[in-house]
Amino acid sequence: MSFLAFPLRLEGGFLKRCPQVNAILSLVDIMAKTPHGSWIGSNHFGMREFFEEARKQPGLPSQAIQELNLALQDLGILDYRVQEILKESQTQAETDSYVLKIVSTSEGGQAHSVRLVQD
């Protein structure tokens, strides 16, 4: 089954499609840049404040992972769960980068990662 790709683009007159995990990883990247609780569809959607707070501390609070998983659940995404978010070594003072790892609950725990950059 294919899923809509983010950002939304047309390809041959239809919305471009991608594998489910790619769509979810792109959605998580969008959530990382969105203010927490700003979307009426889910009180848990949006993680920007967690990432901003992490600039002052060594890492993200465990609540960030919990909120991401609750947002995915609110959206009906039950096949994947965020397992960890690790802050990478800082290379530039203006940006922070993280590696987010999600695991499949339906594919025997297969893991996928995405790099998130916060400006």
N, CA, C and O atoms as CSV, one atom per row, in Angstrom:
chain,resi,resn,atom,element,x,y,z
A,1,MET,N,N,0.845,-1.171,0.000
A,1,MET,CA,C,0.000,0.000,0.000
A,1,MET,C,C,0.896,1.242,0.000
A,1,MET,O,O,1.916,1.277,0.689
A,2,SER,N,N,0.516,2.239,-0.762
A,2,SER,CA,C,1.297,3.472,-0.800
A,2,SER,C,C,0.581,4.562,-0.014
A,2,SER,O,O,-0.629,4.507,0.206
A,3,PHE,N,N,1.367,5.558,0.403
A,3,PHE,CA,C,0.860,6.649,1.219
A,3,PHE,C,C,1.248,7.965,0.581
A,3,PHE,O,O,2.165,8.015,-0.239
A,4,LEU,N,N,0.555,9.033,0.950
A,4,LEU,CA,C,0.889,10.348,0.413
A,4,LEU,C,C,2.254,10.783,0.915
A,4,LEU,O,O,2.579,10.622,2.092
A,5,ALA,N,N,3.047,11.335,0.012
A,5,ALA,CA,C,4.374,11.818,0.358
A,5,ALA,C,C,4.283,13.274,0.807
A,5,ALA,O,O,3.447,14.031,0.315
A,6,PHE,N,N,5.140,13.654,1.733
A,6,PHE,CA,C,5.264,15.041,2.168
A,6,PHE,C,C,6.557,15.600,1.611
A,6,PHE,O,O,7.534,14.853,1.562
A,7,PRO,N,N,6.642,16.828,1.196
A,7,PRO,CA,C,5.503,17.719,1.008
A,7,PRO,C,C,4.632,17.218,-0.136
A,7,PRO,O,O,5.102,16.508,-1.026
A,8,LEU,N,N,3.366,17.593,-0.103
A,8,LEU,CA,C,2.432,17.135,-1.125
A,8,LEU,C,C,2.855,17.680,-2.488
A,8,LEU,O,O,3.073,18.882,-2.645
A,9,ARG,N,N,2.967,16.790,-3.465
A,9,ARG,CA,C,3.349,17.167,-4.822
A,9,ARG,C,C,2.559,16.301,-5.809
A,9,ARG,O,O,2.173,15.169,-5.517
A,10,LEU,N,N,2.341,16.885,-6.982
A,10,LEU,CA,C,1.669,16.132,-8.040
A,10,LEU,C,C,2.704,15.386,-8.872
A,10,LEU,O,O,3.801,15.878,-9.135
A,11,GLU,N,N,2.319,14.201,-9.267
A,11,GLU,CA,C,3.162,13.388,-10.147
A,11,GLU,C,C,2.226,12.683,-11.121
A,11,GLU,O,O,1.470,11.794,-10.728
A,12,GLY,N,N,2.276,13.076,-12.383
A,12,GLY,CA,C,1.392,12.480,-13.376
A,12,GLY,C,C,-0.074,12.767,-13.104
A,12,GLY,O,O,-0.928,11.930,-13.397
A,13,GLY,N,N,-0.383,13.931,-12.550
A,13,GLY,CA,C,-1.772,14.295,-12.295
A,13,GLY,C,C,-2.334,13.761,-10.987
A,13,GLY,O,O,-3.490,14.025,-10.659
A,14,PHE,N,N,-1.533,13.013,-10.237
A,14,PHE,CA,C,-1.963,12.448,-8.958
A,14,PHE,C,C,-1.006,12.896,-7.860
A,14,PHE,O,O,0.141,13.253,-8.132
A,15,LEU,N,N,-1.483,12.874,-6.623
A,15,LEU,CA,C,-0.590,13.171,-5.512
A,15,LEU,C,C,0.488,12.101,-5.430
A,15,LEU,O,O,0.204,10.908,-5.531
A,16,LYS,N,N,1.717,12.539,-5.248
A,16,LYS,CA,C,2.854,11.624,-5.183
A,16,LYS,C,C,2.701,10.684,-3.990
A,16,LYS,O,O,2.239,11.090,-2.924
A,17,ARG,N,N,3.086,9.447,-4.178
A,17,ARG,CA,C,2.969,8.408,-3.151
A,17,ARG,C,C,4.344,7.963,-2.679
A,17,ARG,O,O,5.347,8.191,-3.356
A,18,CYS,N,N,4.385,7.323,-1.510
A,18,CYS,CA,C,5.628,6.788,-0.971
A,18,CYS,C,C,5.285,5.644,-0.025
A,18,CYS,O,O,4.116,5.453,0.312
A,19,PRO,N,N,6.289,4.877,0.411
A,19,PRO,CA,C,6.021,3.827,1.400
A,19,PRO,C,C,5.553,4.428,2.735
A,19,PRO,O,O,5.860,5.579,3.045
A,20,GLN,N,N,4.824,3.654,3.501
A,20,GLN,CA,C,4.255,4.116,4.765
A,20,GLN,C,C,5.312,4.695,5.696
A,20,GLN,O,O,5.099,5.771,6.256
A,21,VAL,N,N,6.430,4.027,5.877
A,21,VAL,CA,C,7.443,4.494,6.820
A,21,VAL,C,C,8.007,5.848,6.401
A,21,VAL,O,O,8.297,6.679,7.262
A,22,ASN,N,N,8.168,6.089,5.112
A,22,ASN,CA,C,8.662,7.388,4.643
A,22,ASN,C,C,7.664,8.502,4.971
A,22,ASN,O,O,8.055,9.597,5.375
A,23,ALA,N,N,6.383,8.212,4.794
A,23,ALA,CA,C,5.350,9.200,5.110
A,23,ALA,C,C,5.347,9.522,6.604
A,23,ALA,O,O,5.193,10.681,6.989
A,24,ILE,N,N,5.512,8.515,7.434
A,24,ILE,CA,C,5.512,8.721,8.888
A,24,ILE,C,C,6.749,9.500,9.325
A,24,ILE,O,O,6.651,10.392,10.167
A,25,LEU,N,N,7.903,9.175,8.768
A,25,LEU,CA,C,9.127,9.904,9.102
A,25,LEU,C,C,9.019,11.372,8.682
A,25,LEU,O,O,9.478,12.258,9.402
A,26,SER,N,N,8.420,11.627,7.533
A,26,SER,CA,C,8.207,13.014,7.092
A,26,SER,C,C,7.218,13.730,8.014
A,26,SER,O,O,7.401,14.904,8.335
A,27,LEU,N,N,6.182,13.025,8.433
A,27,LEU,CA,C,5.203,13.600,9.355
A,27,LEU,C,C,5.857,13.963,10.686
A,27,LEU,O,O,5.569,15.020,11.247
A,28,VAL,N,N,6.727,13.106,11.191
A,28,VAL,CA,C,7.425,13.387,12.445
A,28,VAL,C,C,8.310,14.624,12.288
A,28,VAL,O,O,8.413,15.430,13.213
A,29,ASP,N,N,8.946,14.778,11.129
A,29,ASP,CA,C,9.758,15.967,10.873
A,29,ASP,C,C,8.882,17.224,10.900
A,29,ASP,O,O,9.296,18.254,11.431
A,30,ILE,N,N,7.698,17.146,10.340
A,30,ILE,CA,C,6.756,18.272,10.375
A,30,ILE,C,C,6.334,18.556,11.819
A,30,ILE,O,O,6.248,19.716,12.224
A,31,MET,N,N,6.074,17.513,12.585
A,31,MET,CA,C,5.673,17.674,13.981
A,31,MET,C,C,6.765,18.345,14.803
A,31,MET,O,O,6.470,19.104,15.726
A,32,ALA,N,N,8.021,18.072,14.474
A,32,ALA,CA,C,9.146,18.646,15.219
A,32,ALA,C,C,9.223,20.158,15.055
A,32,ALA,O,O,9.795,20.846,15.900
A,33,LYS,N,N,8.655,20.675,13.978
A,33,LYS,CA,C,8.713,22.116,13.693
A,33,LYS,C,C,7.417,22.840,14.043
A,33,LYS,O,O,7.319,24.055,13.872
A,34,THR,N,N,6.433,22.109,14.528
A,34,THR,CA,C,5.104,22.658,14.822
A,34,THR,C,C,4.958,22.882,16.327
A,34,THR,O,O,5.378,22.035,17.115
A,35,PRO,N,N,4.369,24.010,16.741
A,35,PRO,CA,C,4.141,24.241,18.179
A,35,PRO,C,C,3.263,23.150,18.793
A,35,PRO,O,O,2.300,22.689,18.181
A,36,HIS,N,N,3.610,22.753,19.998
A,36,HIS,CA,C,2.888,21.689,20.696
A,36,HIS,C,C,1.452,22.113,20.967
A,36,HIS,O,O,1.208,23.217,21.453
A,37,GLY,N,N,0.505,21.240,20.655
A,37,GLY,CA,C,-0.903,21.488,20.934
A,37,GLY,C,C,-1.578,22.490,20.017
A,37,GLY,O,O,-2.700,22.916,20.291
A,38,SER,N,N,-0.919,22.875,18.935
A,38,SER,CA,C,-1.474,23.923,18.065
A,38,SER,C,C,-2.436,23.396,17.008
A,38,SER,O,O,-3.070,24.186,16.308
A,39,TRP,N,N,-2.557,22.090,16.879
A,39,TRP,CA,C,-3.443,21.520,15.873
A,39,TRP,C,C,-4.642,20.901,16.569
A,39,TRP,O,O,-4.488,20.101,17.492
A,40,ILE,N,N,-5.820,21.268,16.132
A,40,ILE,CA,C,-7.050,20.832,16.797
A,40,ILE,C,C,-7.273,19.313,16.687
A,40,ILE,O,O,-7.987,18.733,17.504
A,41,GLY,N,N,-6.677,18.684,15.700
A,41,GLY,CA,C,-6.857,17.243,15.505
A,41,GLY,C,C,-6.212,16.391,16.577
A,41,GLY,O,O,-6.604,15.241,16.771
A,42,SER,N,N,-5.217,16.940,17.286
A,42,SER,CA,C,-4.541,16.198,18.352
A,42,SER,C,C,-3.864,17.180,19.293
A,42,SER,O,O,-3.072,18.018,18.860
A,43,ASN,N,N,-4.171,17.079,20.568
A,43,ASN,CA,C,-3.522,17.933,21.570
A,43,ASN,C,C,-2.041,17.626,21.702
A,43,ASN,O,O,-1.279,18.445,22.216
A,44,HIS,N,N,-1.626,16.451,21.242
A,44,HIS,CA,C,-0.240,16.009,21.378
A,44,HIS,C,C,0.616,16.386,20.170
A,44,HIS,O,O,1.840,16.267,20.218
A,45,PHE,N,N,-0.014,16.834,19.099
A,45,PHE,CA,C,0.701,17.149,17.858
A,45,PHE,C,C,1.578,18.377,18.055
A,45,PHE,O,O,1.149,19.356,18.664
A,46,GLY,N,N,2.785,18.332,17.552
A,46,GLY,CA,C,3.717,19.448,17.639
A,46,GLY,C,C,4.756,19.232,18.720
A,46,GLY,O,O,4.434,18.875,19.853
A,47,MET,N,N,6.019,19.457,18.350
A,47,MET,CA,C,7.111,19.175,19.283
A,47,MET,C,C,8.114,20.321,19.394
A,47,MET,O,O,9.136,20.176,20.066
A,48,ARG,N,N,7.848,21.438,18.759
A,48,ARG,CA,C,8.841,22.505,18.679
A,48,ARG,C,C,9.367,22.940,20.053
A,48,ARG,O,O,10.573,23.124,20.217
A,49,GLU,N,N,8.488,23.104,21.028
A,49,GLU,CA,C,8.919,23.546,22.352
A,49,GLU,C,C,9.863,22.552,23.016
A,49,GLU,O,O,10.790,22.954,23.719
A,50,PHE,N,N,9.638,21.263,22.800
A,50,PHE,CA,C,10.524,20.253,23.372
A,50,PHE,C,C,11.939,20.395,22.806
A,50,PHE,O,O,12.924,20.290,23.536
A,51,PHE,N,N,12.025,20.636,21.493
A,51,PHE,CA,C,13.334,20.786,20.867
A,51,PHE,C,C,13.996,22.104,21.278
A,51,PHE,O,O,15.215,22.158,21.441
A,52,GLU,N,N,13.207,23.157,21.445
A,52,GLU,CA,C,13.761,24.435,21.898
A,52,GLU,C,C,14.294,24.312,23.322
A,52,GLU,O,O,15.362,24.839,23.634
A,53,GLU,N,N,13.566,23.627,24.174
A,53,GLU,CA,C,14.009,23.411,25.560
A,53,GLU,C,C,15.279,22.558,25.611
A,53,GLU,O,O,16.126,22.747,26.483
A,54,ALA,N,N,15.401,21.634,24.683
A,54,ALA,CA,C,16.568,20.748,24.653
A,54,ALA,C,C,17.853,21.501,24.323
A,54,ALA,O,O,18.943,20.992,24.581
A,55,ARG,N,N,17.749,22.694,23.761
A,55,ARG,CA,C,18.953,23.495,23.486
A,55,ARG,C,C,19.640,23.922,24.779
A,55,ARG,O,O,20.847,24.167,24.790
A,56,LYS,N,N,18.878,24.011,25.868
A,56,LYS,CA,C,19.420,24.427,27.158
A,56,LYS,C,C,19.839,23.239,28.015
A,56,LYS,O,O,20.502,23.411,29.038
A,57,GLN,N,N,19.455,22.043,27.603
A,57,GLN,CA,C,19.714,20.835,28.380
A,57,GLN,C,C,20.433,19.826,27.496
A,57,GLN,O,O,20.495,20.003,26.279
A,58,PRO,N,N,20.970,18.780,28.091
A,58,PRO,CA,C,21.706,17.800,27.288
A,58,PRO,C,C,20.835,16.996,26.318
A,58,PRO,O,O,21.359,16.485,25.328
A,59,GLY,N,N,19.545,16.866,26.559
A,59,GLY,CA,C,18.713,16.073,25.662
A,59,GLY,C,C,17.238,16.368,25.847
A,59,GLY,O,O,16.848,17.207,26.658
A,60,LEU,N,N,16.440,15.672,25.089
A,60,LEU,CA,C,14.990,15.842,25.174
A,60,LEU,C,C,14.439,15.086,26.376
A,60,LEU,O,O,14.946,14.019,26.725
A,61,PRO,N,N,13.405,15.630,27.010
A,61,PRO,CA,C,12.779,14.891,28.113
A,61,PRO,C,C,12.046,13.661,27.572
A,61,PRO,O,O,11.646,13.621,26.408
A,62,SER,N,N,11.880,12.668,28.433
A,62,SER,CA,C,11.171,11.450,28.019
A,62,SER,C,C,9.742,11.759,27.607
A,62,SER,O,O,9.132,11.005,26.848
A,63,GLN,N,N,9.205,12.872,28.108
A,63,GLN,CA,C,7.845,13.271,27.743
A,63,GLN,C,C,7.738,13.533,26.238
A,63,GLN,O,O,6.663,13.355,25.665
A,64,ALA,N,N,8.818,13.949,25.593
A,64,ALA,CA,C,8.793,14.221,24.156
A,64,ALA,C,C,8.457,12.959,23.372
A,64,ALA,O,O,7.643,12.996,22.449
A,65,ILE,N,N,9.078,11.853,23.734
A,65,ILE,CA,C,8.792,10.577,23.054
A,65,ILE,C,C,7.359,10.154,23.324
A,65,ILE,O,O,6.663,9.686,22.424
A,66,GLN,N,N,6.922,10.319,24.559
A,66,GLN,CA,C,5.546,9.965,24.915
A,66,GLN,C,C,4.549,10.796,24.111
A,66,GLN,O,O,3.564,10.255,23.608
A,67,GLU,N,N,4.788,12.096,23.982
A,67,GLU,CA,C,3.885,12.968,23.232
A,67,GLU,C,C,3.864,12.610,21.745
A,67,GLU,O,O,2.803,12.611,21.122
A,68,LEU,N,N,5.028,12.306,21.179
A,68,LEU,CA,C,5.070,11.882,19.770
A,68,LEU,C,C,4.240,10.622,19.563
A,68,LEU,O,O,3.463,10.537,18.612
A,69,ASN,N,N,4.400,9.652,20.442
A,69,ASN,CA,C,3.648,8.404,20.306
A,69,ASN,C,C,2.149,8.620,20.503
A,69,ASN,O,O,1.341,7.984,19.826
A,70,LEU,N,N,1.771,9.500,21.412
A,70,LEU,CA,C,0.351,9.806,21.596
A,70,LEU,C,C,-0.229,10.515,20.371
A,70,LEU,O,O,-1.372,10.264,19.987
A,71,ALA,N,N,0.566,11.403,19.757
A,71,ALA,CA,C,0.115,12.081,18.529
A,71,ALA,C,C,-0.079,11.068,17.404
A,71,ALA,O,O,-1.082,11.118,16.693
A,72,LEU,N,N,0.866,10.157,17.240
A,72,LEU,CA,C,0.720,9.121,16.210
A,72,LEU,C,C,-0.525,8.287,16.468
A,72,LEU,O,O,-1.264,7.962,15.539
A,73,GLN,N,N,-0.755,7.946,17.715
A,73,GLN,CA,C,-1.938,7.167,18.083
A,73,GLN,C,C,-3.216,7.948,17.768
A,73,GLN,O,O,-4.171,7.387,17.232
A,74,ASP,N,N,-3.235,9.240,18.100
A,74,ASP,CA,C,-4.400,10.088,17.805
A,74,ASP,C,C,-4.703,10.112,16.309
A,74,ASP,O,O,-5.862,10.198,15.905
A,75,LEU,N,N,-3.655,10.035,15.491
A,75,LEU,CA,C,-3.807,10.062,14.036
A,75,LEU,C,C,-4.120,8.684,13.447
A,75,LEU,O,O,-4.261,8.542,12.232
A,76,GLY,N,N,-4.226,7.676,14.310
A,76,GLY,CA,C,-4.540,6.328,13.841
A,76,GLY,C,C,-3.329,5.587,13.307
A,76,GLY,O,O,-3.480,4.563,12.642
A,77,ILE,N,N,-2.140,6.081,13.582
A,77,ILE,CA,C,-0.907,5.410,13.144
A,77,ILE,C,C,-0.486,4.488,14.276
A,77,ILE,O,O,0.113,4.927,15.258
A,78,LEU,N,N,-0.801,3.219,14.133
A,78,LEU,CA,C,-0.574,2.255,15.203
A,78,LEU,C,C,0.556,1.280,14.887
A,78,LEU,O,O,0.969,0.507,15.752
A,79,ASP,N,N,1.057,1.312,13.657
A,79,ASP,CA,C,2.092,0.353,13.252
A,79,ASP,C,C,3.507,0.786,13.612
A,79,ASP,O,O,4.442,-0.002,13.471
A,80,TYR,N,N,3.683,2.033,14.078
A,80,TYR,CA,C,5.025,2.532,14.398
A,80,TYR,C,C,5.004,3.288,15.715
A,80,TYR,O,O,4.019,3.941,16.058
A,81,ARG,N,N,6.106,3.191,16.445
A,81,ARG,CA,C,6.290,3.891,17.704
A,81,ARG,C,C,7.676,4.519,17.729
A,81,ARG,O,O,8.644,3.922,17.259
A,82,VAL,N,N,7.765,5.716,18.276
A,82,VAL,CA,C,9.062,6.356,18.462
A,82,VAL,C,C,9.753,5.658,19.621
A,82,VAL,O,O,9.191,5.536,20.709
A,83,GLN,N,N,10.971,5.203,19.381
A,83,GLN,CA,C,11.712,4.492,20.416
A,83,GLN,C,C,12.707,5.403,21.133
A,83,GLN,O,O,12.834,5.357,22.356
A,84,GLU,N,N,13.415,6.235,20.358
A,84,GLU,CA,C,14.382,7.129,20.992
A,84,GLU,C,C,14.661,8.343,20.114
A,84,GLU,O,O,14.466,8.320,18.899
A,85,ILE,N,N,15.119,9.396,20.767
A,85,ILE,CA,C,15.562,10.607,20.087
A,85,ILE,C,C,16.906,10.973,20.694
A,85,ILE,O,O,16.997,11.265,21.886
A,86,LEU,N,N,17.950,10.958,19.873
A,86,LEU,CA,C,19.295,11.239,20.355
A,86,LEU,C,C,19.810,12.532,19.750
A,86,LEU,O,O,19.707,12.751,18.543
A,87,LYS,N,N,20.364,13.384,20.598
A,87,LYS,CA,C,20.954,14.626,20.127
A,87,LYS,C,C,22.352,14.329,19.600
A,87,LYS,O,O,23.157,13.679,20.268
A,88,GLU,N,N,22.631,14.820,18.379
A,88,GLU,CA,C,23.945,14.628,17.790
A,88,GLU,C,C,24.905,15.688,18.313
A,88,GLU,O,O,24.480,16.709,18.854
A,89,SER,N,N,26.191,15.442,18.151
A,89,SER,CA,C,27.195,16.438,18.518
A,89,SER,C,C,26.945,17.702,17.721
A,89,SER,O,O,26.667,17.653,16.522
A,90,GLN,N,N,27.046,18.825,18.394
A,90,GLN,CA,C,26.741,20.107,17.755
A,90,GLN,C,C,27.894,20.542,16.857
A,90,GLN,O,O,29.034,20.672,17.305
A,91,THR,N,N,27.577,20.767,15.571
A,91,THR,CA,C,28.592,21.229,14.629
A,91,THR,C,C,28.462,22.721,14.354
A,91,THR,O,O,29.451,23.377,14.026
A,92,GLN,N,N,27.258,23.261,14.484
A,92,GLN,CA,C,27.017,24.683,14.285
A,92,GLN,C,C,26.239,25.215,15.482
A,92,GLN,O,O,25.334,24.553,15.990
A,93,ALA,N,N,26.595,26.408,15.925
A,93,ALA,CA,C,25.947,26.987,17.107
A,93,ALA,C,C,24.472,27.305,16.872
A,93,ALA,O,O,23.685,27.299,17.819
A,94,GLU,N,N,24.087,27.581,15.627
A,94,GLU,CA,C,22.716,27.998,15.339
A,94,GLU,C,C,21.736,26.836,15.187
A,94,GLU,O,O,20.524,27.038,15.267
A,95,THR,N,N,22.240,25.640,14.971
A,95,THR,CA,C,21.348,24.506,14.731
A,95,THR,C,C,21.680,23.337,15.647
A,95,THR,O,O,22.822,23.151,16.065
A,96,ASP,N,N,20.667,22.572,15.939
A,96,ASP,CA,C,20.819,21.306,16.659
A,96,ASP,C,C,20.273,20.211,15.757
A,96,ASP,O,O,19.317,20.428,15.013
A,97,SER,N,N,20.875,19.053,15.825
A,97,SER,CA,C,20.354,17.935,15.035
A,97,SER,C,C,20.167,16.720,15.937
A,97,SER,O,O,20.893,16.513,16.909
A,98,TYR,N,N,19.177,15.937,15.577
A,98,TYR,CA,C,18.779,14.769,16.359
A,98,TYR,C,C,18.573,13.590,15.419
A,98,TYR,O,O,18.255,13.772,14.244
A,99,VAL,N,N,18.752,12.407,15.932
A,99,VAL,CA,C,18.391,11.196,15.200
A,99,VAL,C,C,17.210,10.585,15.939
A,99,VAL,O,O,17.295,10.246,17.119
A,100,LEU,N,N,16.119,10.457,15.219
A,100,LEU,CA,C,14.898,9.892,15.777
A,100,LEU,C,C,14.736,8.488,15.235
A,100,LEU,O,O,14.818,8.268,14.027
A,101,LYS,N,N,14.507,7.546,16.118
A,101,LYS,CA,C,14.366,6.138,15.729
A,101,LYS,C,C,12.939,5.683,16.007
A,101,LYS,O,O,12.442,5.785,17.128
A,102,ILE,N,N,12.288,5.173,14.950
A,102,ILE,CA,C,10.966,4.582,15.138
A,102,ILE,C,C,11.068,3.084,14.847
A,102,ILE,O,O,11.895,2.641,14.051
A,103,VAL,N,N,10.214,2.327,15.508
A,103,VAL,CA,C,10.190,0.881,15.294
A,103,VAL,C,C,8.793,0.467,14.869
A,103,VAL,O,O,7.789,1.046,15.283
A,104,SER,N,N,8.766,-0.541,14.040
A,104,SER,CA,C,7.502,-1.083,13.562
A,104,SER,C,C,6.947,-2.058,14.590
A,104,SER,O,O,7.667,-2.909,15.111
A,105,THR,N,N,5.669,-1.922,14.872
A,105,THR,CA,C,5.016,-2.872,15.771
A,105,THR,C,C,4.441,-4.046,14.995
A,105,THR,O,O,4.004,-5.033,15.587
A,106,SER,N,N,4.442,-3.938,13.656
A,106,SER,CA,C,3.858,-5.004,12.835
A,106,SER,C,C,4.895,-5.756,11.998
A,106,SER,O,O,4.579,-6.788,11.407
A,107,GLU,N,N,6.126,-5.249,11.943
A,107,GLU,CA,C,7.176,-5.879,11.139
A,107,GLU,C,C,8.277,-6.446,12.026
A,107,GLU,O,O,9.453,-6.387,11.667
A,108,GLY,N,N,7.909,-6.990,13.173
A,108,GLY,CA,C,8.883,-7.607,14.054
A,108,GLY,C,C,9.898,-6.644,14.644
A,108,GLY,O,O,11.039,-7.034,14.892
A,109,GLY,N,N,9.520,-5.418,14.870
A,109,GLY,CA,C,10.403,-4.453,15.503
A,109,GLY,C,C,11.433,-3.835,14.582
A,109,GLY,O,O,12.429,-3.289,15.056
A,110,GLN,N,N,11.220,-3.905,13.272
A,110,GLN,CA,C,12.153,-3.290,12.329
A,110,GLN,C,C,12.272,-1.802,12.630
A,110,GLN,O,O,11.266,-1.115,12.814
A,111,ALA,N,N,13.523,-1.302,12.679
A,111,ALA,CA,C,13.775,0.089,13.052
A,111,ALA,C,C,14.094,0.942,11.827
A,111,ALA,O,O,14.684,0.477,10.852
A,112,HIS,N,N,13.683,2.203,11.910
A,112,HIS,CA,C,13.959,3.207,10.871
A,112,HIS,C,C,14.371,4.479,11.584
A,112,HIS,O,O,13.903,4.756,12.688
A,113,SER,N,N,15.245,5.254,10.959
A,113,SER,CA,C,15.728,6.489,11.570
A,113,SER,C,C,15.592,7.661,10.622
A,113,SER,O,O,15.589,7.496,9.402
A,114,VAL,N,N,15.479,8.847,11.197
A,114,VAL,CA,C,15.449,10.088,10.435
A,114,VAL,C,C,16.257,11.108,11.207
A,114,VAL,O,O,16.247,11.121,12.438
A,115,ARG,N,N,16.955,11.962,10.479
A,115,ARG,CA,C,17.728,13.041,11.093
A,115,ARG,C,C,16.872,14.304,11.069
A,115,ARG,O,O,16.395,14.719,10.013
A,116,LEU,N,N,16.681,14.910,12.236
A,116,LEU,CA,C,15.904,16.139,12.370
A,116,LEU,C,C,16.854,17.285,12.664
A,116,LEU,O,O,17.687,17.185,13.565
A,117,VAL,N,N,16.737,18.375,11.912
A,117,VAL,CA,C,17.571,19.553,12.128
A,117,VAL,C,C,16.674,20.672,12.610
A,117,VAL,O,O,15.679,21.006,11.967
A,118,GLN,N,N,17.033,21.252,13.748
A,118,GLN,CA,C,16.281,22.350,14.325
A,118,GLN,C,C,17.092,23.624,14.219
A,118,GLN,O,O,18.204,23.707,14.741
A,119,ASP,N,N,16.535,24.619,13.543
A,119,ASP,CA,C,17.211,25.918,13.415
A,119,ASP,C,C,16.892,26.820,14.564
A,119,ASP,O,O,17.376,27.950,14.616
